[in-house]
Amino acid sequence: MAIEQLPDGRWKVDIEPIKGKRYRKTLKTKGEALRFEATCRTKCIETPDWSPKPKDRRKLSELCDRYYDLHGHTLADSASLKRVLAKIVADLGNPVGANFTADQYCDMRRIQLEAGVHSKTLNNRLGYIKAVFNELIRLDNIHFPNPLIKVRPLRLQERPLSFLTSEQITELLTALDSRPICVHIGLIARICLVTGARWGEAQALTPDRVCNGAVTFANTKSRRTRTIPIDAAFEQSLIRHFKQHGPFTHCMRHFSRVIDSTSIELPAGQATHVLRHTFASHFVINGGNILTLQKILGHTSLAMTMRYAHLAPDHLRDALRFNPLVDTSSTPTTLESKNP
């Protein structure tokens, strides 16, 4: 008999659709057993070499390792990605990947949220683990659906943009220049303020990328090369610095210490990035075009650049002209004044 019920209530399939190819499988219901039998017979007729795939018993850690070997190692932040995935796997208890469910992930996320983990961090982790399943499915390495496909990221409270005023810029640069511990730190900060570069991009700048009145950033977040014009005096100061002191060294930690020693107060997580915000904010305040700013900053989406649009002079003037209480001295503002 091809299908028979076992004493424990399950159903056993034992078939030989073509000579020499025999399939056995135990399933929970008779319907599943019938479907498996029909599938085997049909597939073997259509494709004689076909065989049913065994159940995937790999742990989530094994899937993450496979993802890293196939794709993750090519990403710019591959080392950080590997650490984050290991942390997620440990927090989830390393379940079997095929049995992993959205409920398990959401329960873990709730516990971490209550423990004080920031929502943005949790959203980043969700994106990482989703990418593992999506990429393995795309590469035909797993044959079950992404269990997190319907899990939505947490809604974040938008934080107000912070940027430095002209007085704060002067205070910061003076403090940076007075720190002999790192001769590069003041110039790296100036590169960020002049070009809108991220600290890591400016820090990785090399002498050969400073020429023809421009600097070229090749190690960008989007992996797209950006070339930003600079004035001749600043170009010469960069060339002189490289000749005298050599390539830049890592000094981001020194920057954070200098910021703490000044009167400047920044939101959490905006130490060196405030320089990029400062460039963009002053660019818009001074009447710069928002599309030009997008190209300078290297944003792939205009929505990212539009965060600075509210600083445009026209935007501010419209707020003064069109608010409901404008010119209250000559305009009636109550129902009684309109009905004498």
C-alpha positions in Angstrom: 0.0 0.0 0.0 1.3 3.4 -1.0 -0.3 5.2 2.0 -1.1 3.7 5.4 -1.9 5.1 8.8 0.5 4.5 11.7 -0.6 3.6 15.3 0.3 7.2 16.4 -2.2 8.7 13.9 0.3 9.9 11.3 0.3 8.8 7.7 3.2 7.0 6.0 3.8 7.3 2.3 5.8 4.5 0.6 5.8 4.7 -3.2 8.0 3.8 -6.2 6.8 6.0 -9.1 9.4 4.6 -11.5 11.6 1.5 -11.1 14.6 2.2 -8.8 13.3 5.4 -7.3 11.4 4.8 -4.0 10.2 7.5 -1.7 9.1 7.2 1.9 7.8 10.0 4.1 5.7 10.3 7.3 3.2 13.2 7.4 0.7 14.5 10.0 -2.5 14.2 7.9 -3.9 12.0 5.1 -4.3 15.1 2.9 -0.6 15.9 3.1 0.2 12.3 2.4 -2.0 12.2 -0.7 -0.5 15.5 -2.0 3.0 14.2 -1.5 2.2 11.0 -3.4 0.6 12.9 -6.3 3.6 15.3 -6.4 6.1 12.5 -6.5 4.3 10.6 -9.3 3.8 13.7 -11.4 7.4 15.1 -11.0 9.0 11.7 -11.7 7.0 11.4 -15.0 7.9 15.0 -16.0 11.5 14.9 -14.8 12.9 11.4 -14.1 15.9 12.8 -12.2 13.7 14.8 -9.7 13.9 14.0 -6.0 12.0 15.6 -3.1 14.2 18.0 -1.1 15.0 16.9 2.4 13.8 19.1 5.2 16.2 22.0 6.0 17.5 21.4 9.5 20.1 24.2 9.5 20.2 26.5 12.5 19.8 30.2 12.1 23.5 30.7 12.8 24.3 28.4 9.9 22.1 30.4 7.6 23.7 33.6 8.7 27.2 32.2 8.1 26.1 31.0 4.6 24.7 34.4 3.8 27.9 36.0 4.9 30.0 33.6 2.7 27.8 34.1 -0.3 27.0 37.8 -0.1 27.6 39.6 3.2 31.4 39.7 2.9 31.1 42.0 -0.2 29.3 44.7 1.8 31.2 47.8 3.1 30.3 47.1 6.7 30.8 43.3 6.5 32.7 43.0 9.9 30.0 45.0 11.7 27.3 43.0 10.0 28.8 39.7 11.1 28.8 40.9 14.8 25.3 42.1 14.6 24.0 38.9 13.1 25.8 36.9 15.8 24.1 39.1 18.4 20.6 38.5 16.9 21.1 34.8 16.7 22.2 34.6 20.3 19.2 36.7 21.4 16.8 34.5 19.5 18.3 31.3 20.9 19.6 30.0 17.6 16.4 28.3 16.3 16.2 26.0 13.3 15.9 28.5 10.4 12.9 26.7 8.7 11.0 26.7 12.0 11.8 30.3 12.9 8.6 32.5 13.1 7.7 36.1 13.1 6.2 35.7 16.6 9.6 34.6 17.9 11.3 37.7 16.5 8.6 40.1 17.7 8.7 38.7 21.2 12.4 39.2 21.3 12.1 42.7 20.0 9.5 43.6 22.6 11.8 42.4 25.4 14.7 44.4 24.0 12.6 47.5 23.5 11.4 47.3 27.2 15.0 46.9 28.2 15.9 50.2 26.7 17.3 49.3 23.3 16.7 52.2 20.8 14.0 51.7 18.2 16.4 52.7 15.4 18.8 50.0 16.5 16.0 47.4 16.4 15.0 48.5 13.0 18.5 48.1 11.7 18.7 44.6 13.1 15.4 43.7 11.5 16.7 44.9 8.1 19.9 42.8 8.6 18.0 39.5 9.4 15.4 40.1 6.7 18.3 40.5 4.2 19.7 37.1 5.2 16.5 35.2 4.2 15.8 37.4 1.1 19.3 36.8 -0.3 19.4 33.1 0.4 16.0 32.8 -1.3 17.3 34.7 -4.2 20.3 32.5 -4.5 18.1 29.4 -4.2 19.9 28.3 -1.1 16.7 28.0 1.0 13.3 26.8 -0.2 11.0 28.2 2.4 9.5 31.7 2.6 11.0 34.6 4.5 9.4 34.3 8.0 9.9 38.1 8.6 8.3 39.3 5.3 5.3 40.8 7.1 7.2 42.2 10.1 7.2 46.0 9.9 9.8 48.3 11.4 9.0 50.4 14.4 7.8 53.9 13.8 10.4 56.4 14.9 10.0 59.8 16.4 11.8 62.2 14.0 14.5 64.1 15.8 15.1 67.8 15.1 18.2 68.5 13.1 21.0 70.1 15.0 23.7 72.2 13.4 26.4 74.6 14.5 26.0 78.3 14.4 28.9 80.5 13.1 30.0 81.2 16.7 29.9 77.5 17.6 32.0 76.6 14.5 34.6 79.1 15.6 34.6 77.8 19.1 34.9 74.2 17.9 37.7 74.8 15.4 39.7 76.8 18.0 39.3 73.9 20.5 40.4 71.3 17.8 43.4 73.3 16.8 44.6 73.6 20.4 44.7 69.8 20.8 48.3 68.6 19.9 47.3 65.0 20.5 46.2 64.7 16.8 47.6 67.1 14.2 44.9 66.0 11.6 41.7 66.5 13.6 41.2 70.2 12.9 41.7 69.8 9.1 39.4 66.7 8.9 36.7 68.8 10.6 37.2 71.6 8.1 36.9 69.2 5.2 33.5 68.0 6.6 32.4 71.6 7.0 33.6 72.7 3.5 32.3 69.6 1.5 29.5 68.0 3.6 31.5 64.8 3.8 31.0 62.2 6.5 33.9 62.0 9.0 34.9 58.6 7.7 35.0 59.9 4.1 37.1 62.9 5.0 39.4 60.8 7.2 40.2 58.4 4.3 41.1 61.2 1.9 44.5 60.8 0.3 46.8 63.3 -1.4 46.1 61.9 -4.9 42.4 62.8 -4.5 43.1 66.5 -3.9 43.7 68.2 -7.3 42.2 70.6 -9.9 40.4 72.6 -7.3 38.3 69.7 -5.9 38.4 66.7 -3.6 37.2 63.2 -4.5 35.7 60.9 -2.0 35.9 57.2 -3.1 35.1 55.4 0.1 31.5 56.6 0.4 28.6 54.9 2.1 26.8 54.3 -1.2 30.1 53.3 -2.9 29.6 56.0 -5.4 32.5 58.4 -6.0 31.8 62.1 -5.3 33.9 65.1 -6.4 33.3 68.4 -4.5 34.9 71.7 -5.5 37.0 73.6 -3.0 38.7 77.0 -3.2 42.4 77.3 -4.1 43.6 78.4 -0.7 42.0 75.4 1.0 43.4 73.0 -1.6 46.9 74.3 -1.0 46.5 74.0 2.8 45.5 70.3 2.3 48.5 69.6 0.0 50.9 71.3 2.5 49.4 69.3 5.4 49.9 66.0 3.6 53.5 66.8 2.7 54.3 67.8 6.3 52.3 65.2 8.3 51.4 62.4 5.9 48.0 60.7 5.5 45.2 61.2 8.0 44.9 58.9 11.0 41.8 57.8 12.9 40.8 60.5 15.4 37.1 60.3 15.8 37.3 59.6 19.5 39.5 62.7 20.0 36.7 64.7 18.3 34.1 63.5 20.8 36.3 64.5 23.7 36.9 67.9 22.3 33.2 68.5 21.8 32.6 67.5 25.4 35.1 70.2 26.5 33.2 73.0 24.7 29.9 74.7 25.5 28.3 72.9 22.5 25.5 70.5 23.4 24.5 67.9 20.8 21.8 65.2 20.7 22.9 61.7 21.4 24.7 60.1 18.4 25.4 63.3 16.5 29.1 63.9 17.4 31.0 64.1 14.1 27.8 63.9 12.0 26.9 67.4 13.2 29.5 68.8 10.8 27.7 67.3 7.8 24.4 68.7 9.1 26.1 72.0 9.6 27.3 72.2 6.0 23.8 71.2 4.6 21.9 73.6 6.9 24.1 76.6 6.1 24.0 75.7 2.4 20.1 75.9 2.4 20.0 78.9 4.7 22.2 80.8 2.3 19.9 80.0 -0.7 21.5 76.8 -2.1 19.5 74.6 -4.4 18.1 71.5 -2.8 18.9 69.3 -5.8 22.5 70.5 -5.9 22.7 69.7 -2.2 21.5 66.1 -2.9 24.4 65.6 -5.3 26.9 67.1 -3.0 25.8 64.9 0.0 25.5 61.8 -2.2 21.9 61.0 -1.2 20.3 58.4 -3.4 16.8 59.7 -2.3 15.7 63.3 -2.4 13.6 62.6 0.7 16.8 62.5 2.7 17.9 65.9 1.5 14.4 67.4 2.0 15.0 67.3 5.8 16.9 70.6 5.3 14.2 72.2 3.1 12.5 74.0 6.0 15.6 76.1 6.5 15.3 77.8 3.1 14.8 81.6 3.3 11.6 81.4 1.2 10.2 78.8 3.5 10.8 81.0 6.5 9.4 84.1 4.9 6.2 82.3 3.9 5.7 81.3 7.5 5.8 85.0 8.4 3.5 86.1 5.6 0.8 83.4 5.7 0.3 82.6 9.4 -3.3 83.2 10.7 -2.3 86.0 13.1 -0.4 88.1 10.6 -1.0 91.9 10.9 -3.4 91.5 13.8 -3.4 95.3 14.4 -5.5 95.9 11.3 -7.3 92.6 10.7 -10.4 91.5 12.7 -9.6 88.3 14.6 -13.0 87.6 16.4 -16.5 86.8 15.2 -17.8 89.8 17.2 -15.6 92.3 15.4 -17.0 91.0 12.1 -20.6 91.4 13.2 -21.1 95.0 14.6 
